[in-house]
Amino acid sequence: MTSVTLRTIIGVLFRENPVKLFKYIGPSSCRGLCTIVEPVTQSETEIQVKDFIPKITRIQGPYFQDSATFSEFLTDTFGRHHTYLRISLTEKCNLRCQYCMPEEGVDLTPKDKLLTSEEILKLSTVFVKEGITKIRLTGGEPLVRKDIVEIVAGLSSLRSHGLKTIAMTTNGITLGRKLPELKDAGLNALNISLDTLIPPKFELIARRKGWDKVMQGIEKALELGYDPVKVNCVVMRGTNEEEICDFVQFTKDKKIDVRFIEYMPFDGNRWNFKKMVPYKEMLDAIKLRWPDLEELMNDTNDTAKAFKVPGYMGQVGFITSMSEHFCGTCNRLRLTADGNLKVCLHGNAEVSLRDLIRNDVDDAELLTIIGAAVKRKKKQHAGMESLSKMKNRPMILIDGYIDEVINQFNYLRVDLPESNIFVISSDSLPNLGIYITSEQLRLLSSHVLYGTHRHASKVSIYHLWKGPNCRLSPIRLFHGGHIFLRKELEQDHDIKVSNEKVDSLKKSGSRSEYEGRNENNSNLTLTHVDVTGRMTMVDVGSKPETDRTAVASAIITLGFEAFQLVKENKIKKGDVLSVAQLAGIMAAKRTSELIPLCHNIHLTKIDVNLNLVDETKSIRITSLVKSSGKTGVEMEAITAVTIAAVTVYDMCKAVTREMVISDIRLIEKTGGQRGDYFAEK
């Protein structure tokens, strides 16, 4: 039987089904992927292909697409062609803007793990040859990089391959001095960040001085003929929203495109809903002063909604990532300073390209990996509630996250739930584990069960290895579904079990996130039933207090007549939406009186919202409940939307009894030992 290296297996798998292969790429916060205990030699990673994978089909053919058709590698499953690449050149910045960087700063990635100028140009060449026509250089602050002019000049040489635009986003602090050289090198588009026209406030927002230098940079850009000069302004309630009209006035005599950006959630910027100013609110404020404000036509992939005051030289626009996403026309990819491909700004999945090119992967294989990541791009990012809780980089690092690869590179970790079936995974928590070598994995391969279970997310085998001719990146080897091994194999194949960890886990009362989630698990239990089968209330006295949140939703379909009466507030019983909202809030507070085994919880926040959906003549009800305590608030959130829906029914039943209450469900919950939960879209 022919023996091949793990590298060969991976290459074949990528070509066979890159979409499935990348289906379970985990978040960037879980990039320390496996626990390993001793070094490995190249020979130890050789595995029998026949024993390891049920079936492999090698696909032959060209990797680069005919230039007459757009690259399949840069086209996602929703038909979006990606022609725009944003490259972060550095994580460093000479400002400390509140919305971008945590006050305490961030841990920077070591220099040797950042992309070099040669690596940036190599990756750019691959992307441009596949159809990228616009590259934007970002940071951090790109101008702090000493080789910035050389990078721009190198990118300019790619124009013969189809690159049209080389752009840069900068805070402008050193722009006035460096821009002439950059323009000569080929920089032909410019965005300058400026969040206030008041110098003292600039120092408050940026935590540094420099307003005069930014203004000088803007003037220099106008002088050198940049048309327009785009000015990015992040609008924050209580900080600079009163300056919106001043920024519009700023466009009167200058060819400036002011782009108002809705405040967005990233780790460390203390994001909250109250600070975000929706674009319609900004637009209304402008129209009060300029009622004749004109809306301009936008290109298909424009991120900004453009407007212009008649007679003004410049214009304004709104980037509405939060209130009205533009995901359907998104053509952007991001390359972080440490070489990770990020297909969505608000997503947390990343694929390392740096490690691949440093191990001399050819362009064909590199494109296959890029294509797999692009194919995994979702139709749209999550809403505001979800985004505010998702783990993501601080904005300063979107465009370096430090790899947390543990120890050396030999062993695969297998997490062990308390059941007769356990899941091969690297990101189950807590760190309860057994360890198997590559050879043991080969021996066990005949006992691997292939199947899927929608509740067990991010389930797969990882392998890391090192050597002079091997790459150092995590690869998921199986793509046919989730993978399970029978627990009794532990005795058959001398797999070491960390009994100390098992015992401590049992004593603490915590459970693996996969415990009891497989349909065939014989140890499934209900927490509110004791060993005799009688109901019991769970004792949460020993649990630690943590912050808990839950979001739930429900829909009530009214029919045409009742919907119109509610919409026009003509129901005889009164304001349906307000009364139902109040009923939902009251219900959340009384949940323990309505649901027998629920604990009485001190709630810190209850939000209930009712939104009319004209297309279906229905009302969508959502609730957000927060608490700091020892048990979750899912029931409070679900009870809130349920009672709100019933209240709507009660107030409208004189008009029709054909109303239908449906889709009562938990959307998300955070906090607690079981981990966070987000419902599938």
C-alpha positions as CSV (number, residue, x, y, z in Angstrom):
1,M,0.0,0.0,0.0
2,T,1.4,3.4,-1.0
3,S,2.2,5.7,1.9
4,V,1.8,9.4,1.3
5,T,2.3,12.5,3.5
6,L,-0.4,14.5,5.2
7,R,0.3,17.3,2.8
8,T,-0.8,15.2,-0.2
9,I,-4.0,14.2,1.6
10,I,-4.8,17.9,2.3
11,G,-4.2,18.9,-1.2
12,V,-6.5,16.2,-2.6
13,L,-9.2,17.1,-0.1
14,F,-9.1,20.8,-1.0
15,R,-9.6,20.0,-4.7
16,E,-12.3,17.5,-4.0
17,N,-14.6,19.6,-1.9
18,P,-13.3,22.9,-0.6
19,V,-16.7,24.2,0.5
20,K,-17.4,21.3,2.8
21,L,-13.8,21.3,3.9
22,F,-14.0,24.8,5.3
23,K,-17.5,24.5,6.6
24,Y,-16.4,24.3,10.2
25,I,-13.5,26.8,10.3
26,G,-13.7,28.2,13.8
27,P,-13.6,31.8,15.0
28,S,-10.4,33.7,15.2
29,S,-10.6,33.6,19.0
30,C,-10.1,29.8,18.8
31,R,-7.1,29.8,16.5
32,G,-5.0,28.0,19.1
33,L,-6.2,24.8,17.7
34,C,-4.8,21.8,19.5
35,T,-2.9,20.6,22.5
36,I,0.4,19.0,21.7
37,V,3.0,17.4,23.9
38,E,6.2,16.6,22.0
39,P,7.9,17.3,18.7
40,V,7.2,15.1,15.7
41,T,9.3,14.1,12.8
42,Q,8.1,14.1,9.2
43,S,7.9,10.3,9.1
44,E,5.5,10.2,12.0
45,T,2.9,12.1,9.9
46,E,2.8,9.6,7.1
47,I,-0.5,7.9,7.0
48,Q,-2.1,5.3,4.8
49,V,-4.6,7.2,2.6
50,K,-6.8,4.2,2.1
51,D,-7.2,3.7,5.8
52,F,-7.6,7.3,6.6
53,I,-10.2,8.6,4.1
54,P,-13.1,6.5,2.7
55,K,-12.8,7.8,-0.8
56,I,-10.6,10.3,-2.6
57,T,-11.0,11.6,-6.2
58,R,-8.1,13.6,-7.6
59,I,-9.4,16.3,-9.9
60,Q,-7.1,17.3,-12.7
61,G,-7.3,20.5,-14.7
62,P,-6.1,24.2,-14.8
63,Y,-6.4,26.3,-11.6
64,F,-6.4,29.7,-13.3
65,Q,-9.6,30.6,-15.0
66,D,-9.9,31.9,-18.5
67,S,-9.6,35.7,-18.3
68,A,-12.9,35.9,-20.3
69,T,-14.8,34.7,-17.3
70,F,-14.6,35.9,-13.7
71,S,-12.5,33.7,-11.4
72,E,-14.4,30.9,-9.8
73,F,-12.1,31.2,-6.8
74,L,-13.2,34.7,-6.1
75,T,-16.9,34.0,-6.6
76,D,-19.0,32.9,-3.6
77,T,-22.0,30.7,-3.4
78,F,-24.3,33.6,-3.8
79,G,-22.8,34.7,-7.1
80,R,-20.9,37.7,-5.7
81,H,-17.7,38.5,-7.6
82,H,-15.0,39.8,-5.4
83,T,-13.0,42.5,-7.1
84,Y,-11.9,44.6,-4.1
85,L,-9.1,43.6,-1.7
86,R,-8.3,45.5,1.5
87,I,-4.8,44.8,2.9
88,S,-3.7,45.8,6.4
89,L,0.0,46.8,6.3
90,T,0.5,47.1,10.1
91,E,-1.3,46.9,13.4
92,K,0.6,50.0,14.7
93,C,-1.1,53.4,14.8
94,N,0.0,56.9,16.0
95,L,-3.5,57.6,17.3
96,R,-5.7,55.8,19.9
97,C,-9.2,56.4,18.6
98,Q,-11.9,55.4,21.0
99,Y,-14.0,53.4,18.5
100,C,-11.0,51.6,17.0
101,M,-8.6,50.7,19.9
102,P,-9.2,49.7,23.5
103,E,-8.0,52.3,26.0
104,E,-5.4,49.9,27.4
105,G,-4.0,49.3,23.8
106,V,-3.6,46.0,22.1
107,D,-0.9,43.3,22.1
108,L,0.8,43.6,18.7
109,T,1.8,40.6,16.7
110,P,5.6,40.0,16.6
111,K,7.2,41.6,13.5
112,D,8.3,38.2,12.1
113,K,4.7,37.1,12.0
114,L,3.6,40.1,9.9
115,L,3.6,40.0,6.2
116,T,6.7,41.4,4.5
117,S,6.5,43.7,1.5
118,E,7.5,40.8,-0.7
119,E,4.7,38.6,0.7
120,I,2.2,41.4,0.3
121,L,3.1,41.8,-3.4
122,K,3.1,38.0,-4.0
123,L,-0.4,37.6,-2.5
124,S,-1.6,40.8,-4.4
125,T,-0.3,39.3,-7.6
126,V,-2.3,36.1,-7.1
127,F,-5.5,38.1,-6.3
128,V,-5.1,40.5,-9.2
129,K,-4.5,37.8,-11.7
130,E,-7.9,36.3,-10.6
131,G,-9.8,39.5,-11.0
132,I,-9.1,41.9,-8.2
133,T,-9.2,45.4,-9.7
134,K,-9.0,47.6,-6.5
135,I,-6.6,47.3,-3.6
136,R,-6.9,49.5,-0.5
137,L,-4.1,49.8,2.0
138,T,-5.2,50.1,5.6
139,G,-3.8,49.5,9.1
140,G,-3.5,50.3,11.9
141,E,-2.1,53.4,10.2
142,P,-0.4,52.4,6.9
143,L,1.8,55.4,6.8
144,V,3.8,54.3,9.8
145,R,5.2,51.5,7.7
146,K,8.6,52.6,6.3
147,D,8.3,50.8,3.0
148,I,4.9,52.2,2.2
149,V,6.1,53.9,-1.0
150,E,7.9,50.7,-2.3
151,I,4.7,48.7,-1.6
152,V,2.6,51.2,-3.6
153,A,5.1,51.2,-6.4
154,G,5.1,47.4,-6.4
155,L,1.3,47.3,-6.6
156,S,1.4,49.8,-9.5
157,S,3.3,47.3,-11.5
158,L,0.3,45.1,-11.4
159,R,-1.8,47.4,-13.6
160,S,-0.8,45.4,-16.6
161,H,-2.7,42.5,-15.0
162,G,-5.9,44.5,-14.5
163,L,-5.4,46.4,-11.3
164,K,-7.1,49.8,-11.7
165,T,-7.2,51.4,-8.3
166,I,-4.6,51.6,-5.5
167,A,-6.3,53.3,-2.6
168,M,-5.3,54.0,1.0
169,T,-7.2,54.8,4.2
170,T,-5.1,57.0,6.6
171,N,-5.6,59.1,9.7
172,G,-3.7,61.8,7.9
173,I,-1.2,62.7,10.6
174,T,1.8,62.3,8.4
175,L,0.0,62.5,5.0
176,G,1.0,66.0,4.1
177,R,4.7,65.1,4.0
178,K,4.5,61.6,2.4
179,L,1.7,62.1,-0.2
180,P,3.7,63.5,-3.1
181,E,5.9,60.4,-3.1
182,L,2.9,58.2,-2.8
183,K,1.2,59.9,-5.7
184,D,4.2,59.5,-7.9
185,A,4.4,55.8,-6.9
186,G,0.8,55.2,-8.1
187,L,-1.6,55.9,-5.3
188,N,-4.7,57.2,-7.0
189,A,-7.5,57.1,-4.3
190,L,-7.5,58.4,-0.8
191,N,-9.7,58.2,2.4
192,I,-8.8,60.3,5.4
193,S,-10.3,59.7,8.8
194,L,-11.6,62.8,10.6
195,D,-14.3,62.6,13.2
196,T,-14.5,66.2,14.3
197,L,-14.0,69.7,13.1
198,I,-13.2,70.9,16.6
199,P,-9.5,70.6,17.5
200,P,-10.0,70.0,21.3
201,K,-12.6,67.3,20.6
202,F,-10.1,65.6,18.2
203,E,-7.8,65.1,21.1
204,L,-10.6,63.6,23.2
205,I,-11.6,61.1,20.5
206,A,-8.2,60.2,19.2
207,R,-6.4,60.4,22.6
208,R,-3.7,62.3,20.8
209,K,-3.1,65.7,19.3
210,G,-2.9,66.2,15.5
211,W,-6.0,67.9,14.1
212,D,-4.0,70.6,12.4
213,K,-1.8,67.9,10.6
214,V,-4.9,66.0,9.4
215,M,-6.3,69.2,7.9
216,Q,-3.0,69.9,6.2
217,G,-3.1,66.4,4.8
218,I,-6.6,67.1,3.4
219,E,-5.4,70.3,1.8
220,K,-2.4,68.6,0.3
221,A,-4.5,65.9,-1.2
222,L,-6.8,68.5,-2.9
223,E,-3.7,70.4,-4.1
224,L,-2.3,67.3,-5.7
225,G,-5.6,66.7,-7.6
226,Y,-7.2,63.9,-5.7
227,D,-10.9,64.1,-6.7
228,P,-12.7,63.5,-4.6
229,V,-10.8,63.4,-1.3
230,K,-12.9,61.1,0.9
231,V,-13.2,62.0,4.5
232,N,-14.4,59.2,6.9
233,C,-16.4,60.3,9.9
234,V,-17.5,57.8,12.5
235,V,-20.6,59.3,14.1
236,M,-21.1,58.6,17.9
237,R,-24.0,59.8,19.9
238,G,-22.9,62.1,22.7
239,T,-19.6,62.7,20.9
240,N,-19.9,64.3,17.5
241,E,-23.4,63.8,16.2
242,E,-24.1,67.6,16.5
243,E,-21.3,68.2,13.9
244,I,-23.1,66.4,11.1
245,C,-24.3,69.6,9.4
246,D,-20.9,71.2,9.9
247,F,-19.3,68.4,7.9
248,V,-21.9,68.9,5.2
249,Q,-21.0,72.6,5.1
250,F,-17.3,71.5,4.8
251,T,-18.2,70.2,1.3
252,K,-19.4,73.5,0.0
253,D,-16.2,74.8,-1.6
254,K,-14.1,71.6,-1.6
255,K,-14.2,68.5,-3.7
256,I,-14.6,66.4,-0.6
257,D,-16.8,63.3,-0.1
258,V,-17.7,63.1,3.6
259,R,-18.7,59.6,4.5
260,F,-20.7,59.3,7.7
261,I,-20.1,55.8,9.2
262,E,-22.4,54.2,11.7
263,Y,-20.6,53.2,14.9
264,M,-19.8,49.4,14.8
265,P,-19.0,46.8,17.5
266,F,-15.5,45.5,17.9
267,D,-13.7,44.1,20.9
268,G,-12.5,46.8,23.2
269,N,-14.5,49.8,21.9
270,R,-17.2,49.4,24.6
271,W,-19.9,49.3,21.9
272,N,-23.4,49.9,23.0
273,F,-26.6,50.6,21.1
274,K,-27.1,54.1,22.6
275,K,-23.9,55.4,20.9
276,M,-25.0,54.3,17.4
277,V,-26.7,57.0,15.3
278,P,-28.7,55.3,12.5
279,Y,-28.2,56.8,9.1
280,K,-31.8,57.9,8.7
281,E,-31.5,60.0,11.8
282,M,-28.4,61.6,10.4
283,L,-30.2,62.2,7.1
284,D,-33.2,63.7,8.8
285,A,-30.9,66.2,10.6
286,I,-29.3,67.2,7.3
287,K,-32.7,67.6,5.5
288,L,-33.9,70.0,8.2
289,R,-31.2,72.4,7.2
290,W,-31.0,71.5,3.5
291,P,-34.5,70.3,2.4
292,D,-33.4,70.1,-1.2
293,L,-30.7,67.6,-0.5
294,E,-30.3,65.4,-3.6
295,E,-29.9,61.6,-3.6
296,L,-27.2,60.5,-6.1
297,M,-27.0,57.3,-8.1
298,N,-24.7,54.7,-6.7
299,D,-22.7,52.0,-8.4
300,T,-23.6,48.4,-7.7
301,N,-20.8,47.7,-5.2
302,D,-20.8,51.2,-3.5
303,T,-20.8,51.0,0.3
304,A,-22.1,54.5,0.8
305,K,-25.5,56.0,0.1
306,A,-24.6,59.2,-1.7
307,F,-26.3,62.7,-1.4
308,K,-25.4,66.2,-2.4
309,V,-26.5,69.7,-1.5
310,P,-27.3,71.5,-4.8
311,G,-24.5,73.9,-5.7
312,Y,-21.9,72.4,-3.4
313,M,-18.6,71.1,-4.9
314,G,-18.5,68.1,-2.7
315,Q,-21.0,65.5,-1.5
316,V,-21.8,63.3,1.5
317,G,-22.6,59.6,2.0
318,F,-23.7,57.2,4.6
319,I,-22.1,53.8,5.3
320,T,-24.9,51.9,7.0
321,S,-23.3,48.6,8.1
322,M,-25.5,48.4,11.2
323,S,-28.9,49.7,10.3
324,E,-29.1,48.7,6.6
325,H,-26.4,46.3,5.6
326,F,-25.2,46.1,2.0
327,C,-24.1,42.5,2.2
328,G,-25.9,41.5,-1.0
329,T,-23.5,43.6,-3.2
330,C,-20.4,43.1,-1.1
331,N,-17.3,42.5,-3.3
332,R,-14.7,42.9,-0.6
333,L,-12.1,40.6,0.9
334,R,-9.6,41.5,3.7
335,L,-6.1,40.5,4.3
336,T,-4.9,41.1,7.9
337,A,-1.4,42.3,8.8
338,D,-0.5,38.9,10.0
339,G,-1.6,37.3,6.7
340,N,-5.1,36.0,7.4
341,L,-7.8,36.1,4.8
342,K,-11.1,37.5,6.3
343,V,-14.1,37.3,4.0
344,C,-16.4,39.5,6.1
345,L,-15.5,42.5,8.3
346,H,-18.1,41.4,10.9
347,G,-17.2,37.6,10.7
348,N,-14.7,35.9,12.9
349,A,-13.5,33.2,10.6
350,E,-10.0,33.6,9.2
351,V,-7.7,31.5,7.0
352,S,-3.9,31.9,7.3
353,L,-2.3,32.6,3.9
354,R,1.0,33.7,5.5
355,D,2.0,30.2,6.6
356,L,1.2,28.7,3.2
357,I,3.4,31.1,1.2
358,R,6.2,30.8,3.8
359,N,6.1,27.0,3.1
360,D,6.4,27.5,-0.7
361,V,2.8,26.5,-1.5
362,D,2.3,27.1,-5.2
363,D,-0.2,29.5,-6.6
364,A,-2.6,26.8,-7.6
365,E,-2.9,25.3,-4.1
366,L,-3.0,28.8,-2.6
367,L,-6.0,29.7,-4.9
368,T,-7.8,26.5,-3.9
369,I,-7.6,27.5,-0.3
370,I,-8.7,31.1,-1.1
371,G,-11.6,29.8,-3.1
372,A,-12.7,27.5,-0.2
373,A,-12.8,30.5,2.2
374,V,-14.7,32.7,-0.3
375,K,-17.2,29.9,-0.9
376,R,-17.9,29.9,2.9
377,K,-18.8,33.6,3.0
378,K,-22.3,34.0,4.4
379,K,-25.2,35.8,2.6
380,Q,-25.1,38.6,5.2
381,H,-23.6,39.3,8.6
382,A,-25.5,39.1,11.8
383,G,-27.7,41.9,13.2
384,M,-26.8,44.5,15.8
385,E,-27.7,42.4,18.8
386,S,-25.6,39.5,17.6
387,L,-22.7,41.6,16.4
388,S,-22.5,43.3,19.8
389,K,-21.8,40.0,21.4
390,M,-19.6,38.2,18.8
391,K,-16.0,37.7,19.4
392,N,-14.1,39.7,16.8
393,R,-10.8,41.6,16.6
394,P,-10.5,45.1,17.9
395,M,-10.8,47.4,14.9
396,I,-7.1,48.2,15.1
397,L,-6.4,44.5,14.3
398,I,-8.9,44.0,11.6
399,D,-6.9,44.7,8.7
400,G,-3.2,40.6,13.4
401,Y,-4.4,38.3,15.8
402,I,-1.7,36.5,17.7
403,D,-1.7,32.7,17.1
404,E,-2.1,30.7,20.3
405,V,-0.6,27.4,19.1
406,I,0.3,25.6,22.2
407,N,3.6,23.8,23.0
408,Q,5.1,21.8,20.2
409,F,3.6,19.8,17.3
410,N,2.8,16.1,17.6
411,Y,-0.5,15.1,19.3
412,L,-4.1,15.5,18.3
413,R,-6.4,16.4,21.3
414,V,-9.6,14.5,21.6
415,D,-12.2,16.0,24.0
416,L,-14.1,13.5,26.1
417,P,-17.7,14.2,27.1
418,E,-19.2,12.1,29.8
419,S,-20.9,9.6,27.5
420,N,-20.1,6.4,25.6
421,I,-19.5,8.4,22.5
422,F,-17.0,11.2,22.3
423,V,-16.4,13.9,19.7
424,I,-13.0,14.6,18.0
425,S,-12.7,18.3,18.4
426,S,-10.1,21.0,19.3
427,D,-12.4,23.7,20.6
428,S,-14.7,22.0,23.1
429,L,-14.5,23.5,26.5
430,P,-13.4,22.8,29.2
431,N,-10.0,21.3,28.3
432,L,-10.8,17.7,29.2
433,G,-8.9,15.5,26.9
434,I,-7.1,12.4,25.7
435,Y,-4.3,12.4,23.2
436,I,-3.6,10.2,20.3
437,T,-0.7,10.1,17.8
438,S,-1.0,10.0,14.1
439,E,-0.3,6.2,14.1
440,Q,-3.0,5.6,16.6
441,L,-5.4,7.7,14.5
442,R,-4.6,5.5,11.5
443,L,-5.4,2.4,13.6
444,L,-8.6,3.9,14.8
445,S,-9.8,5.0,11.4
446,S,-11.9,1.9,10.8
447,H,-13.9,2.8,13.9
448,V,-14.7,6.3,12.8
449,L,-18.4,6.9,12.4
450,Y,-19.5,9.5,9.9
451,G,-22.6,11.4,10.6
452,T,-24.0,14.9,11.1
453,H,-25.8,16.5,14.0
454,R,-26.8,20.1,13.7
455,H,-26.2,21.0,17.4
456,A,-22.6,19.9,17.4
457,S,-20.8,22.7,15.7
458,K,-17.1,23.0,14.7
459,V,-16.4,19.3,15.0
460,S,-13.3,18.0,13.2
461,I,-9.8,16.7,13.5
462,Y,-6.9,19.1,13.4
463,H,-3.2,18.4,12.8
464,L,-0.2,20.6,13.2
465,W,3.3,19.5,12.4
466,K,6.7,21.0,11.8
467,G,9.9,20.3,9.9
468,P,12.1,21.9,7.3
469,N,9.7,21.1,4.4
470,C,6.3,21.2,6.2
471,R,3.8,23.9,6.7
472,L,2.6,25.0,10.1
473,S,-1.1,25.7,9.7
474,P,-4.2,24.0,11.0
475,I,-6.1,21.9,8.5
476,R,-9.4,20.1,9.0
477,L,-8.9,16.7,7.4
478,F,-12.4,15.2,7.3
479,H,-15.2,16.8,5.4
480,G,-17.9,14.2,5.2
481,G,-19.7,15.3,8.4
482,H,-19.0,15.2,12.1
483,I,-16.7,12.5,13.4
484,F,-17.3,10.4,16.5
485,L,-15.2,7.6,18.1
486,R,-16.4,5.0,20.5
487,K,-15.1,5.5,24.0
488,E,-14.2,1.8,24.5
489,L,-11.4,2.3,21.9
490,E,-9.5,3.9,24.7
491,Q,-8.6,0.5,26.1
492,D,-8.0,-1.2,22.7
493,H,-5.4,1.3,21.5
494,D,-3.6,2.6,24.6
495,I,-5.1,6.1,24.4
496,K,-4.0,8.1,27.4
497,V,-6.9,9.6,29.4
498,S,-6.4,12.6,31.6
499,N,-8.3,11.2,34.6
500,E,-7.3,14.1,36.8
501,K,-9.1,16.4,34.5
502,V,-12.1,14.1,34.2
503,D,-12.4,13.9,38.0
504,S,-12.1,17.6,38.5
505,L,-14.7,18.3,35.8
506,K,-17.2,15.9,37.4
507,K,-16.6,17.6,40.8
508,S,-17.2,21.1,39.4
509,G,-20.5,20.0,37.8
510,S,-19.6,21.5,34.5
511,R,-20.3,19.7,31.2
512,S,-18.7,19.5,27.8
513,E,-20.5,21.5,25.3
514,Y,-21.2,18.3,23.3
515,E,-22.5,16.2,26.2
516,G,-25.8,14.6,25.5
517,R,-26.1,16.2,22.0
518,N,-26.0,13.1,19.9
519,E,-29.2,11.2,19.2
520,N,-27.6,7.9,20.0
521,N,-26.3,9.0,23.4
522,S,-27.6,6.8,26.1
523,N,-26.9,9.3,28.9
524,L,-29.3,11.9,27.8
525,T,-30.9,13.5,30.9
526,L,-33.4,16.2,31.7
527,T,-32.1,18.7,34.3
528,H,-35.6,19.2,35.9
529,V,-36.2,15.5,36.5
530,D,-34.5,13.5,39.4
531,V,-33.3,9.9,39.3
532,T,-36.8,8.6,40.2
533,G,-38.3,10.5,37.3
534,R,-40.1,13.1,39.4
535,M,-39.8,16.8,38.8
536,T,-37.2,18.8,40.7
537,M,-35.9,22.3,40.7
538,V,-32.2,22.7,39.8
539,D,-30.0,23.8,42.6
540,V,-27.9,26.8,41.3
541,G,-26.5,27.8,44.6
542,S,-23.0,26.6,43.8
543,K,-22.8,28.3,40.4
544,P,-20.8,31.5,39.9
545,E,-22.6,34.7,39.0
546,T,-22.0,35.7,35.4
547,D,-23.5,38.2,33.0
548,R,-26.4,36.6,31.1
549,T,-28.3,37.7,28.0
550,A,-31.0,36.1,25.9
551,V,-32.8,37.2,22.7
552,A,-36.1,35.6,21.6
553,S,-38.6,36.3,18.9
554,A,-42.2,35.5,17.9
555,I,-44.5,36.3,15.0
556,I,-48.2,36.9,15.0
557,T,-49.9,37.1,11.6
558,L,-52.9,39.4,11.7
559,G,-54.5,39.4,8.2
560,F,-55.1,42.5,6.1
561,E,-57.9,44.2,8.0
562,A,-56.5,43.9,11.5
563,F,-53.0,44.8,10.3
564,Q,-54.2,48.0,8.8
565,L,-56.1,49.0,11.9
566,V,-53.0,48.3,14.1
567,K,-50.9,50.2,11.6
568,E,-53.2,53.2,11.8
569,N,-53.7,52.8,15.5
570,K,-57.5,52.4,15.1
571,I,-58.1,49.3,17.2
572,K,-60.9,50.2,19.7
573,K,-59.0,48.8,22.7
574,G,-56.2,51.3,22.2
575,D,-52.5,51.3,21.1
576,V,-51.9,47.7,20.4
577,L,-48.1,47.9,20.0
578,S,-47.5,49.9,23.2
579,V,-49.8,47.7,25.3
580,A,-48.3,44.5,24.0
581,Q,-44.8,45.9,24.6
582,L,-45.7,46.7,28.2
583,A,-47.3,43.2,28.6
584,G,-44.1,41.6,27.4
585,I,-42.0,43.5,29.9
586,M,-44.3,42.6,32.7
587,A,-44.4,39.0,31.7
588,A,-40.6,38.7,31.7
589,K,-40.5,40.0,35.3
590,R,-43.2,37.4,36.3
591,T,-41.8,34.4,34.5
592,S,-41.0,32.5,37.7
593,E,-44.7,32.8,38.7
594,L,-45.8,31.4,35.3
595,I,-43.3,28.7,34.6
596,P,-43.2,26.3,37.7
597,L,-39.5,25.4,37.9
598,C,-38.0,28.7,36.9
599,H,-35.9,30.6,39.4
600,N,-36.9,34.1,40.5
601,I,-34.1,36.2,38.8
602,H,-33.1,39.8,39.3
603,L,-33.3,41.2,35.8
604,T,-31.1,44.2,34.9
605,K,-32.7,45.0,31.5
606,I,-35.8,44.1,29.4
607,D,-36.4,45.3,25.9
608,V,-39.5,44.3,23.9
609,N,-39.9,45.5,20.4
610,L,-42.8,45.0,18.0
611,N,-42.2,45.7,14.3
612,L,-44.9,45.7,11.6
613,V,-44.1,43.5,8.5
614,D,-46.2,44.8,5.7
615,E,-45.4,42.0,3.2
616,T,-46.9,39.3,5.5
617,K,-49.4,41.5,7.4
618,S,-47.7,40.3,10.6
619,I,-45.9,41.7,13.6
620,R,-42.5,40.4,14.5
621,I,-41.8,40.6,18.3
622,T,-38.3,40.5,19.7
623,S,-37.1,40.6,23.3
624,L,-33.8,41.2,24.9
625,V,-33.3,40.3,28.6
626,K,-30.2,40.7,30.7
627,S,-29.2,39.7,34.2
628,S,-26.1,39.1,36.3
629,G,-26.8,35.9,38.1
630,K,-26.4,32.1,38.5
631,T,-28.8,30.9,35.8
632,G,-29.9,32.0,32.4
633,V,-32.7,34.3,31.2
634,E,-33.9,32.3,28.1
635,M,-37.3,31.6,29.7
636,E,-37.8,35.3,30.5
637,A,-37.0,36.3,26.9
638,I,-39.3,33.6,25.5
639,T,-42.1,34.5,27.9
640,A,-41.9,38.1,27.0
641,V,-42.5,37.6,23.3
642,T,-45.2,34.9,24.0
643,I,-47.3,37.1,26.2
644,A,-46.7,40.1,23.9
645,A,-48.1,38.1,21.0
646,V,-51.1,36.9,23.1
647,T,-51.8,40.5,24.1
648,V,-51.9,41.5,20.4
649,Y,-54.3,38.6,19.8
650,D,-56.5,39.8,22.7
651,M,-56.7,43.4,21.5
652,C,-57.5,42.4,17.9
653,K,-59.8,39.4,18.4
654,A,-62.9,41.6,17.8
655,V,-61.7,42.2,14.3
656,T,-60.6,38.7,13.4
657,R,-60.0,35.3,15.1
658,E,-57.9,34.0,12.2
659,M,-54.7,35.4,13.7
660,V,-51.8,32.9,14.0
661,I,-49.0,33.0,16.6
662,S,-45.9,31.2,15.3
663,D,-42.1,30.9,15.3
664,I,-41.6,31.5,19.1
665,R,-38.0,30.7,19.5
666,L,-34.7,31.6,21.2
667,I,-32.5,33.6,18.9
668,E,-29.4,33.7,21.1
669,K,-28.1,33.5,24.6
670,T,-24.8,34.3,26.2
671,G,-23.2,33.5,29.5
672,G,-23.1,30.4,31.7
673,Q,-21.1,27.2,31.8
674,R,-22.8,25.7,28.7
675,G,-21.4,28.5,26.5
676,D,-23.1,30.8,24.1
677,Y,-25.8,29.9,21.6
678,F,-26.8,31.5,18.3
679,A,-29.7,30.1,16.4
680,E,-29.0,29.0,12.8
681,K,-30.3,31.5,10.2
